[in-house]
Amino acid sequence: MNKSKEIENMCKVNIATNHGPAPIPEEGHWIKAKEIKDISGLTHGIGWCAPQQGACKLTLNIKNGIIEEALVETIGCSGMTHSAAMAGEILVGKTILEALNTDLVCDAINTAMRELFLQIVYGRSQSAFSENGLPIGAGLEDLGKTHRSQVGTVYSTREKGPRYLELSEGYIVEIGLDNNDEIIGYKYVNLGKMMENIKSGIEITEAINKASGTYGRFNEAVKIIDPREE
C-alpha cells in the first residue's frame, strides 16, 4: 500500500480501544456482523423506479448471507412486471452483497434490493427476534393459499365518485349502492380460487360461482352497478 511522505515521517500511536461492531438482532440472537456470511433474516421492502411509474415489493429470506428465497411483486409498467421474472432467477443463490451490485433489470427492483440490504445489515428484519428465523417458504405466506398477490385497485373522479375494481377479497364484479347512491358493499370473484376450481375440472360458470362472495351490506343494496361499465 502506498503511503505519503507525511505519513511515513509520523511516529506510531497505538489505538487504545476497539470494541468491534455493535451487535444486531438476528433470528433470536445478538450477532456482531463482520462479514456478509454473518447476516441472516427475512425481511420485506419497497422500491420505486426513477420516474415513479411503478413500485416493487421485495421479500427476501437470507441464511448465512445467501438469498435462499425471493418473492418479487410489482405494480406499474409492463416492462417492470416482466423484469420481475428475470429478477426471480437472478436473486436466489447470491450473497446480499452480490445482489446489491447486480443489475436486477428494473429500477424499482434494484431500489427495493438497496432498501432491503440496509434493513437486513442493520438488524431490522421481520424475523430479528424469531428463534432460528423463518423456514424457506415463509415468503409464500404473504400470498395466501391461492398464491396471488394482495392487490387493491380503486378508481375515482370528483364528478362520478369511486369505483372499486379489485380489493383483498378479489376482482370486484358489482358494487351495491343505498338510497343515497353510496357504496354499502360489493360482490367479488376470488381469481385464485376460481383458477383452482377450473384446474380441478369444475365447469367455468360453477367455478366462478364457487369462488364468488359478497362483502358488507351488498344484499341490502337498492341499486347494483358494474364498476367498469356504469
Secondary structure, DSSP 8 states (H G I E B T S, - for coil): ----HHHHTS----------S--EEETTEEE---SGGG--EEEEEEEE-TT---EEEEEEEEETTEEEEEEEEEES-HHHHHHHHHHHHHHTTSBHHHHHTS--SSHHHHHHHHHHHHHHHTT--TTTTSTT---TTGGGGGGTTTT-----EEEEETTTEEEEEEETTEEEEEEEE-TTS-EEEEEEE-HHHHHHHHHTT--HHHHHHHTEEEEESGGG-SEEE-TTT-
